[in-house]
Amino acid sequence: MSESAKPHPPSSQAKGEKSHAGEFGYVGIDAILEQMRRKAMKQGFELNIMVVGQSGLGKSTLMNTLFKSKVSRKSAQPNPEERIPKTIEIKSISHDIEEKGVRMKLTVIDTPGFGDHINNENCWQPIMKFINDQYEAYLQEEININRKKRIPDSRVHCCIYFIPPTGHCLRPLDVEFMRRLSKVVNIVPVIAKADTLTLEERDFFKQKIREELRANEIDVYPQKEFDEDAEDRMINDKIREMIPFAVVGSDQEYQVNGKRILGRKTKWGTIEVENIAHCEFAYLRDLLIRTHMQNIKDITSSIHFETYRVRRLNESNVIVFLTKKTTKVVKKGSLKKLVD
């Protein structure tokens, strides 16, 4: 057989990949990144966001603005006769979103009734219970002997807390909610409908809120203690200086200087939602989606869920025995039987 007719082994190099055939000493360890990317693209991603705040602060509109889709519960399940519930309800709705071949299952969890009553004492409890219930469901799946290859993740990755634009200070309800919930979930506070404040009022209000968060030892996301290195700390310090984000939401499109923009039209002009000179929506979007989404999920898993898992296993007086093939979970009283 001539040299030209000999079959050649198929090349595993994908289109667009750089060839390293001529590099002496090249091993190919960096190819793991491409392998991880392909696997992630096949599996898709999950993101669960909870929105908390009293009625009329634009929670649904902001979620629609964030994902440029009708993803909020009110948009997907419109009910013009919906009334303020007598007790806090937890309602969630999921969507499959795809952008440039990347698939994501987005779940938006709404909390109608929060802060809408004369007596709002302990109104954070149903929300705390819901978050812990999702941790419990994940834990039960995790400790099964024959557990699923991929456990469905319903854990709340982030809670966006909407602060009314009073311009003065946080309400006792705001302080109590964030103080308790920041221990179990990543909280990102935002000043809702920030276009109702002047720039001076907005800056004063933001500074006042930061002072109250420090005074009450409320650690909102990104938490300082979880910065991984100096580079992370530098990036996150800039974000912490901007918190809470003063945001404006709108899913209405307008033409401004020949460009299509999302905004709110008034007789004085158009407030451009994604213009950082008008509001801080773009910073919130970048934090939640473009720069810190994976970190938010990692902290949920490695910090908040891990804290819950350790506490539950201690409460249940459980010992976990790891074997080569399975994980056996038994009560301490059954230890002698298992050893025998």
Secondary structure, 3 states (H helix, E strand, C coil): CCHHHCCCCCCCCCCCCCCCCCCCCCCCCCHHHHHHHHHHHHHCEEEEEEEECCCCCCHHHHHHHHHCCCCCHHHHCCCCCCCCCCCCCCEEEEEEEEECCEEEEEEEEECCCCCCCCCCCCCCHHHHHHHHHHHHHHHHHHCCCCCCCCCCCCCCCEEEEEECCCCCCCCHHHHHHHHHHCCCCCEEEEECCHHHCCHHHHHHHHHHHHHHHHHCCCCCCCCHHHCCCHHHHHHHHHHHHHCCEECCCCCCEEEECCEEEEEEEECCEEEECCCCCCCCHHHHHHHHHHHCHHHHHHHHHHHHHHHHHHHHHHHCCEEEEECCCCEEEEEHHHHHHHHC
